[in-house]
């Protein structure tokens, strides 16, 4: 029995040793890879396994990690980049906000100044979206359609003076419109005007009357006096606001569509009226053939005809 125990203990020691060696071999040289830093200087090897281990620790998807690694980054650089990611693989909230606002024409420094003044990300985003929408609509109003470019003399001849003046107003606004400035004004003056749409209307008016909306914050009463003075020489109907802009854009789209239809049908070959088309067949006229009656004559009819011809009482 003691001999059996000795052999059993010997075999167990050998098995434990083999298991230890296998375990060390499996994790070498990544046996210490329990933190992202352990992968920093790794070179070659199974990159997929490294990415999987980093994914388990950071929460970033393996595909995203491999995508970053394929740009030529070292594992150390990959780890540093992943520090700005959250567990879903997206940029952290601060980086997302700065990136979106920068793309809209607002510099990172401008965003920092606005957030430092207490404006929330939602307020900045709402103002930015409205500014971008208005800027796009104004560009659409000043742009010429392909049909207008081809037949410009004809189109200009048909325009009324009112339409021409309105186009000049839109061109003037487009030249001065600034997303950065109007976003700042909407955030600062929202409380005074009630909402950002009212501030946008005031900004559009200031561009038309050659006013500086910044003067409103310096001296409200003087700004109002200057505005009323300049409005005296301007017809109310010619002032562009958000509602007027949207209405004019819809009207332009409708006119453009109608002009396109007319141009299309004018290029088609003219056809005769529907009444003429019904009366006249496109098949050429063919003369009707005269068919001789080949039926034999009735003898009785011939005799009766002969009698009638000599009968004096028979009148024609």
Beta strands, then each sheet from edge to edge (+ up, - down):
end
